[in-house]
Amino acid sequence: MAKKSILPLLLIITIIFPLLSFSSDVEFPLVQSFSYFPYVKNNMLVNGDSDFVIDVGYSNVYMFNYDKDVVNDFELASATIVYRKSILRNLNVEFYLRTGVIYGGVMDKLIVDFHKLIGNGEDGRDEYPRNTVNYQNKDIFTYNKSMVFTGPFIAGILTNLYDGKDVDINFRASLGIPLQEKAGISTGKPFLSTGFIFLYRKNKLAINMSIYGSFFKIPDWYDPGEVRSRMFFFNLHGAYKKIFGGFLFRSTPFRNGDLSNPAYQVYFGYRITDSISISMYEEIPPMDTVTDVTFRLMFEF
């Protein structure tokens, strides 16, 4: 009954909230509960201009460790609302709010069939029932039901450090303010993120690279010896005319086990109009802190 009630919501979200093109964070709620990187636009706004973006993604997550006391088996629909405004000649303010739903999903059979097609068999997906929520981290939490969540509210600034003919260098700093505390969803601790963005544009070719560090407090339910108080994010993005793609790297706060493996992801997409684009994100091994697949539809107002 819960699945039937959530499916119409997902359809409404997908129809009402199409999205702009660009990279975004690697979807994986356990890691994102410490900090996340929702920065879908890196250009400077000027002369009091503002923009509004809603970044919607749909992901299938499937991962468990050898001892089966860490399990991430569910599907995730998320929407990140973004508002940016130029307030001074060289200063933008930015606000981000991420919300979503975790539920059993509908993609398990499709993914299993694809794995069989390429010779991977079940690829471990027969370990848990299809289209159910199995979200567990040792004795810290266990979730088996669908849930709606709200991530920390992020407020930040973006400023230009170098303005060249074809090359720009920008700096971004932001503060994450938790709106809830729930293990595996949000630690309830604030976080600080800073980073540099390098942008190159010539004719119809655009390339940019962004590097961020995020720093946070370790929540009480994690052993400080098992978790770091920082992680890093890297994105290389390229676009030519209406086609774009890129590479994402995100480290992990976990020190030990499969969760200590960083996330690697590639993506490609197509800009339908000046405002609307679609994209797909695929994981690269070791695949322990990243989704199986993520689809995005973006729009800029």
Steps between C-alpha positions, in 0.01 A plus 500: 500500500789736583657443158176583317458822696855616423507424127256781406714740707807401302317556173386844616854593606641385166243695299489821705869532581709465185860625537795692361817329377812460708664267742378449852590294805544123495175363642562270799300599812735346758793717386275798428374488859834661598519757219398543139605704197193633314678758283337472158622839367844656523468823300486843664178699484536878454301823528248370750401201283358188663417147394293213634570132435336178607730198468306173491663159500387138512746233616524131568728415795624147569797416721573266791822396674641152560350473850164632374474741791528798263225500237388773259217357290230743387407757240522873552319795343641837601449865416744777587364855485762764415473879517792731414523879483763763427509748788832678436722549196702190580285310748214253457294348781366146462242284677440126463242264647490127423200278562397158378347162559662160559282203402515148361498608140418343166838454328638182659378258230612734221851522648521123559395435139766744379767333715405161354517645149862609551591173674497610866211278607309616806813686612402455866149639461341168598619554860203723586135516384438722201341843527529528878688733734798338674704780655727401788829603658609248763312564828469875436179487295275270298226627267260276308227750414470786256590843635498864397808700600631857498873566481681790664428851372812646336582871483810617318689755297670491160763753392733547206877490562619532140312624194687431178407496135425128485580387856334585833584387853224514761492426871202356690433462874184368661356394832269200541232545766320176598121502514468153650708238675453142385776244470574419136305807385652798683752504783343814646843666492585812293770483232723748320595457134748702295627457147652643184349493151703534181298590189605505136275600212587555134243507223264205564741307723476535879711319758499551874657329796394537862672377817335514845577404857231458763559498875254386767459362851468126553158403647478323833385167352824449302832398654747785425757234415282379211401833347693804377373853548557599137449391141581631153323538168633544146316558174632532145227616262510560127239617251498550124191649345210297648699198618669485839663251732743470785665314784426516873710394796393515862695371797331342798504581872525130591844363583445122484326233296319534170364842599857636501509470120444834324236557233588526129234587246473605136204673341380616163203702389326710241370855521149499355457878516696786655333413831419129490735201487506132582792292625597156627766415760683166517729364767863390465644224728534443792136621515454484879398861569324586174169422329454229239350758268358853527277685255467878507266749339587866554352844440604859570247778561 
